[in-house]
Amino acid sequence: MDQTASILVKNNLRVTKPRLEILRLLMELNTHLTAEELGAELAARQVSMTSASIYNTLNLFERCGIVSRVSAAGEPVIYDINTYEHVHLCDAATRAVADYDDGELLQLVRDYLDAHPVKGVQVKRVDITLLTAGQP
């Protein structure tokens, strides 16, 4: 079983051709994509898939934690295959998104939240998006 099929099985998802194609492409490109951009990439590779299938698969992957949304990027939604804790830089004008790995910043936020807990909630993950002026 290849890596993409293993990821689907590990997340209790049925292994289907559309799910495999989308996951393989996301892993290969390893970048931030909208569903429309993903559809264009699939079409360029002669893979035919409806927009509904792409959106449904991305939403399913998000629910399972295989992809995440870049929260401050707006609409259309930008998806990220890298689900580990990291910071996003998002150009406010172009919506270009780049990863910014800064463990120290994330640890500062986690430490702050430990010292100043938000009543009634448990923080599952630190997700920081910095809006920038200029392309990251």
N, C-alpha and C positions, 0 to 999 in steps of 0.2 A: 504494500500500500504506500503510495507516495505521500509527501508531507502535507499537501493540501487536503487530501482525503482523510488523513489522520486528524487534522485539525477539525474537520467537520464531524467525524465520529466522536472525537473527544468532547465535543459540544452537543452530543446527542442529536445531531442533524443528519438527515438522510443525505447520502452522497448522490447528487444529481449533476448532470453535465453543466447546466447554467451556474450552479454554485461553485463547481470546480473551476470553470472558466473565469468567473469573476474573482475568486480568491487567488487563483494563479496570477492573474493580471495585476491585482493589487499588490501582491507580494513581489512580483517582478519589477514593477514601476517604483514601489516604495516611496510614494509621494502623496500629496494631498489632492484629491480629485472630487469633482461633483459627479453626480449620476450621469449627467449629459456628457462630461468629458470621458467617463468610463465607457459609455455607449459608443462614442466616437473611436476610442481606442480598440474596442471589441470589433467594430465594423471594419476598421483599418486592417485587422487581422482575419477578416473574412468570417467572423463569428456573428451570426445573426441572433439578436435577442431583442425582445420588446422593451420599451422604457418601463412598463409596469413590472416586468420580471426583474429588471435591474434595481428599481426602487424597492420592490418587495424583498429581494435578496439582501440589499444593503441594510434595510430596516431590521431584518432577521439577524444579520451579522452584528448589528449594533446591540440588539437585545442580548445576544450571547457573549458580547465583549470581544468579538473578533475585530471589529473596527470601532472607532469612536468618531463623534462629530467635533469639528472645530467650532466651539460654541459662539464666539463673537464674530464669526465671519459673515453672518447674515444669511440671506437666501440668494441663490440656491445653496443648499447645505453642502459643506465640504467635508469629506470623509478622510479619516487617517487610519492606515493599517497599523501604525505604531501605537499600541495601547498602553505602553509603559508610561509612568509619570514623567512628563516633560513640559516645557513651556513652548507656546506657539507665538511667533511674531506674525502679525497680520497687517499688511499695508492697508490703511483705511481707504485709500483711493482705488487701488487695483484689486484688492482682496487676495493678493498673492500671500501665501502662507509658507513659513519655514519653521523647522524645528530649532529650538534653542535649548540645548542640554546644559542645565545649570543646577546641579545637585545641591549646591549651597543655598540657592534661592528657595528651592522646594523644601529643604530642611528648615530654613528660617520660618517658612509659613507653617509647616507641621509643628515646629516648636511653639510658635505663637498660639496656634489653635489648641495645643496641649495645655498651655498656661491660661488661655482664655476660651474655654469650651463654649460652643454655641448651645444654649439650653434647648433640650428637647430633640436634638438631632445627633446623629453619628456621622462624622465626615468619612465618606468611603474613599475619596480620592481627591487629591489636589490637582485642579485643572486650571492652568493660568494661560490666558491669551493676552498678549500685549498688543494694542493697536499702535501702529507706527506711521510715521510720515516718511515714505520712501520704501523701496523694495527691500525686503530682508535678504 
